[in-house]
Structure formats: C-alpha cells, structure tokens
C-alpha cells in the first residue's frame, strides 16, 4: 500500500545537466531553454499540488566526466532524484551508472543509437526505428544507394553508422567510405574528407557529426562546390540550431530526419514557438532537442501530479503509458522500453534556415530501440 505523503509546501527539486560551454553547447543551450521554459509554465499554473518545481542547474561543459560528477553531486549533495539532461551518448553513458546506483531517474531528450535499456532512464529522443529507417528509405528512393558515412569519434556516431550501414547493405546498397573526426574538428580537418568524397562520388553523405563541428562540415562542403541537389548531407542531428550557426545559405538543400521541426503545424507548436521566442529572443529558433527537453518536463509534471512523490520507483510507474500533446503531435511513453513513441519526419533546409517537411508518418511511431519489430527491410 502506497504511503500518503505528508502535506508540505516544500518545492519539488530537480536536477538539470546541459552544457552552456564546450563543443556541444550550441545545442545543449537550447535543451536548457526548453527545460526552463516548461518549468516556468508549470509554476505559472500553480506548480504541482501547489508546490513549485525548482531546477538545480549545473554546466558540465561538454565533458562526460563532469556529467557523471555533477549527477552524483545533484543526488548526494542536493538530494535530487530526478535529472533532466545529457546530449551526447557519452555523457548519458557516464551518468547512467550514477542514477542506477543511487536509484535516480534520468530524462534524456536526444536522438540516440538505440540498443539500450535502463529502468532509470526515460528516453524522449528518437531511437533508430523512428529516424534512421525512414531516412535510409527516403535517401535510397530519391538519391541512390551509394552512401558515404562521416561522424564525430564517439559512441553515438559509430553505433548510428553501424545501424545505417546494415540498413544500406540489407537493402542492396553500399557504403563507399567511412570516416570519424574529433568532436572538436575544425574547418581544415574536413578538407581531406571532402576531397575523398569528391573522388568517390557517393549518392549521399550520411553525417553523424555533432556540436560545433557540424557547421564546419557544412561550410567546408559549400566551399568545395558540392551540390546538395545531387549529393546532400543527410543527418539525424542537424537542426535549426546548427543551421543558424552555419548560415541558411550553407544549409539549404540538406536533409534531416527528426520527430520535430519548428515548421510543424500543430496548435501546441504554435504556442511553443511563440513562448520560446518571447522568452529567449525572436531570432532564436526552436529545434528537435529543445522540443523534447520541453515536452519531457510536462510529461514529468503529469506523472508527478499523479504520483505526488519524487521517489523513483513510484514516479516511473506513473510515467509509463502517459500521453501528452507535444509540439510535434501527441506522444506517449512506451511501457515496454521506457522510450517515447514519437513522430517521424523528413525535412529539407530552406532558404530561410528552417525546414520544409517533405515526408512524415501518419501517427506516432512506436519506439523499437532494438529493431525487433521494425527489422531492417525498407
């Protein structure tokens, strides 16, 4: 029998771990904004059972080791059990042992490579069946079957490229080249890669480059004179934030698969975009990671209202199966895997730096992080 919590006006304290400095801060800053915007909305509507949500925010500076130490500090010193955070898979994998050992709950709002489950994580970014499968099918139908893979050198790009490589080869395509560069790669580092691309002439470049290096890749591509109408860069992570950093003229014509783009037409998104721009500046676009960071806090609030407890085992039970009208459309938390069931969309960068949605699912796509149900046939 669940104990009845004592009445109190103490705030609900939660941890927030997104980098405001370092090589991935260009996107993590927007995840922080999405998180804080949702918290402000919840508190403005009266909090949860009359108690405000108070975020305790640390800057792990794009360093997986600091993510782990900050997570431990949040849980041991600040008494936090729920943490919103992490962008890279390296940072997530650094934090998971901490939340598993101390029985916390990490909410992770970033596209990731799949093939993972933890009872101490709620995954609200897309798994491979919600982005990679549709992207591979689209590219092979519209551009061709010869792929060149390029990524940042850590777990997410290597594992995502493994999935893409298997999808391509299982559907009679080929990978003509594969290269990895440092997370801190600069413009000069991409020149030999793009010279190789020019020599090999693939039909498409599949990029899992992340952080500040993303703009360097696309800018160097543009400088080299390659044509996105014939050989686009296709990505799972290049969003409005990265396009803003590289310039709309550089990004135009390239392709991303994501559950959300700022151009999505839903009532919830109209409100989200208006509130985000009012809060952070009219020139600041939303993006897929900011949107996931935003809606996961609202999912948390719904679960907390039901559970009236931050105890992880109680709260997680309340989260599983929950639904929410997110900016991307209605989403839910898959009871089998603790992953969000999300929309699948393909977008192409337009002349203003936004994305034109050129293909989308008819409804949310059930998360299948191990590609058990989805398989590898396109």
N, C-alpha and C positions, 0 to 999 in steps of 0.2 A: 504493500500500500504506500503510495507516494505521500511523503510528509507535506503538511501545509506550511508554506513559507511564512515566517513572521512578517508582520506589517512593518515597513520601513520606508523612509524617504531617501535612503542612500542611492546614489546614482549607479547605473549599470556601467562598469568599467570594461572597456575592450581595448585590445592592442591593435596597432596599425603599423605595418612594416612595408613601406615603399620608399625607394631611394629618391632623394632630392639632389643627389650629387653622384658623380661617377658615370660610366659609359652607358648605362641603361636608364638614366634619369629622364631622358626625353619622353619615354612612355610611362615610366613609373610615377612621374609627377602628375600625369593625367589620371592614373588609378587612384592616387591620393585624393585628387579633387573629386572624383566620382564618389569615393567613400565619404568624404567630409560633407558633400552636398546631401547625400542620403541621410546622414546622421542629423544634419541641421533640419531637414524636412521632418524627420521623426520627432525630434524635440519640439519643433514648432507646432506639431499637432498634439502635444501633451506628453510626449515620451511613451514609455511602456509601463502601464499601470501607474501613471503619474510620476514615474522616475525617469530622469533624463539619461540619455546614453552619453557617456564621456569617453572620448578616444584618447588613449595614451600613445603618442606618435614618436617613433624613432626613425632615424635615417641610417640605414645600413650601408649606404654609399656604394651600392652595386657590388658588394663583396659577400660571397656566400658565407664565409666565416663569421662576418659581422651579423648576418641574418641569424645564424644559429645562436650567437651570444646575446643578441638583442631579444630573441624569442625566449631564451632562458631567463633573462633579466625581467622581461614582462611577466613571466609566470611565477618566478620565485620572489622577486623583489616587489613587484607591483600587484601581485595576486590576481593576475588576469588569467582567464581560462579560454577565452575566445580571441583569436587573432585573425585580422584581415590582412593579407599581404602576399608578397613574393611575385616576381615577374619571371625570372629565368627558372628553368628546371633545376639548375644547380643550386639556386637559393632555396627552392622548395625541398629538394632532397636533403639539404643541410638542416632545415627546420623540422622535417618530419620526425626524426629520432627524438627531438626535444618534446614535441607535442605528444608523441606516443608514450614516452617515458613518464611524462608528467600528466598525461591524460587531458590534454587540451584539444581545442578544435580549430584547425586552420581552414580558412575560406580562401580558395585560390582562384583568381579571376582571369586566367591567362590561357591562351591556346597551348596545348602541350602534346607530348608524343604518345600518350596512351600507355597501355600495358602496365598499369599501376593501380593499386587499390590500398587505401588505408582507412580504417574506421575513424581516424582522427582528422580526416580531410574531407571537405565538401568542395568538389571541383566544379566551378561555374564557367570555365572556359571550354572551348570545344575539344573533343577527342578526335582522332583521325577519321572516324567514320562520319563526322559532322563537318569536315572541311577537305581533307586530303582526297577522299574518294571522289567527291563531286568535282574537285578541281582537276584531278587527273583525267576524268572522263571528259570534261569540257575542253581541256587542252588537246587531247588526242583527237577529238571530233573537229576542232576548229583550226588547229595549227599543225599537228603532226605527232609522230611517235618517237622522235629522237630528242632526248632530254639531256641537259647539262645541269648538274647539281652543284650548288655552291652554298656554303654555310659558315657560320661562326663556329669556332672549335670548342664545343662543349656538348653536353649530353643531348639537349633538345634537337639541335640541327642534325647530329649524327643519327639519332633514332628516327626523327621525322624523315630524313633522307632514306633510311633503311625501308621505312614503310612505303615511301614513294617509289623507290627502286623496285620493290616487289610488285607494287601495283602496275608499274610500267611493263615490267618483264612478263607478268602473268597475263597481260593483255597485248602481247606481241609487239611491244615497243622495245626500245633500247636506251641505255644510259651511256652516252658517249664520253662523259668526263665527270669528275667529282673532285671538288677542292674545298679545303677548310682554311679559314684565316682567323687570326686573333680577334677577340671581342673588341679590341682597341685598334683594329686595322684602319689605316688612313687611305687617302686617295691613291697614293703611289703604289700601295700594296695590291690594288685591284687591276693595275695596268697589265701585268703579265697574264692574269686570269682572263681578261677580256681579249687579249691577243690570242690566247688559246681558243677561246670561244669563236673568234672570227675565223680561225683556221679550221675548226671542227664543224662549223655551221650547223648547230643543232636547230631544231624547230622551236624550242622553248628553253628558257633558263628558269629552273626552279630554285628560288632563293630562300634559305633559312638564315640569312644574315640578320642580326638584330642590333638594336641600340644605335649609337651614333654612327656606326659603320654603315648602316643602311643607306643613309644619304650619300656617303662616299661611293658606294657601289653604283647607285643610280646615276649620280653625277658623272662618274667615270664612263659609264655606259653611254651617256649622252655625248660626252666629249669624244668618244671613239667613233661616233657616227652610226651606231647600230640603230635599227628601225623597229620599234615595238609593234608596228602593224604586221611585221613579218615574223619577228622573233622576240616576243615580250618577256619581261621578267615577271614570273608568277610567284606569289608568296602567300603564306598563311598569316604573316605578322605585319606586313607593311600596311599601315593605317593612315588616317588623315593626319596624325601627329608627325609621322615620318615624312609624308608628302609635304607638309608645311615646312619641315626642316630642309628638304632638298629643293623645293620650289615646284610649283604646279607645272611649269614648262618641262621640267625634267621628268616628273612622274607621269605626265599624260600618256595614256595608252597602255600602261602596265596594269596588271591584273592581281587581285587579291580574293581569296576565299575566306569568308568570315560570317558569323551569325548576324552581325550588325554593321551598318554604315550610317553616317549621320543623315543620309538622304532617305532612309526608310520612312515610309508614310504610315504611321500609326498615331492615334491620339496621344498615347503615352510618350512617344518620341518627340512630338511637337512640344509637349510640356517640358520634357527633359532637356532638349536643346535650348529652349528659351531660358530655363532656370540656370543651366550651366553657363550660358553666355552672359547672363545678367550677373552671375556670381563671379566669374573669372575673366570676363572681357569679351566683347562682341567679336573680336578677331580670333577667339580660341575655339577650334572645332572639337566636337566630341569624337570618340573612336570606340572600337570594339572592346578594348581593355577598360576604358573608363566606364563604359556601359555595364560590363559585367561586374566591375567593382561597385557600381551604383546599385544594381538590382540585387546583388547578393546581400547587401546590408538591409534592404527591405525584406528579403526572404528571412533573414535573421530576426528582424523585428516581429514578423508574423509568428515565427516559431517561439520566440521569447514571450510574446503575448499569451500563447497557448501554454507553454511550459512554466512560465513565471519563475524560471531558475536558469542560472548560467552553468549549472553542473553539466558537464559534457554529455554524459550518458542520457540524461533527461532531455537536454536540448536537441541532441542529434536525432533522437526518436521523433521529436516534434518536427524536425526539418524534413525528414524523408517523406516524399509524396506531396510536399507543399507545391502550390502553384502561385504564379504572380504574373500580372500584366506588365512585363518589362517593355522598355522602348523597342526592342526587336520584335515583340509579339509575346504571346503567352508562353511562359517557360514553366518547367516543373523539375523537381529533384527526383531523379531515378532512385527507387527504393532498393534496387539490386546493387548498384555500384556507388551510390552517393555522388553521382555526376549529374549535371543539369541536362535535361532534354532541351535542345536548342534548335534554332532555325539554321538553315544552310543557304548561303547566298554567294554569288559570284559578282564582283564589282570591277569596273574599269575606271581608272582615274580620268577625270575630265579636265577641261582647260582651266577650271577654277580651283583645282586641287581637291575636289570632292570625288565621290564615287558614283557612277551610274550603275544601278543594279541591273544586270543583264540576264540573270537567272536566279531563281530562288525555289526552295522547297514549298510545297503546298501547306505544310504544317510543321510543327516542331519535329525534329528528328531524334529518336530515342538514342541515348548515349550507349555506345557499344565499344568501350575502350580496348577490348581485346580482339576486335574484329571477328567475333564469333558468329554473330548473326549476319553481319554485312558481307563477310567474305572478301575476296579480292577481285571478283569479276565485276567489270564496269557495266 
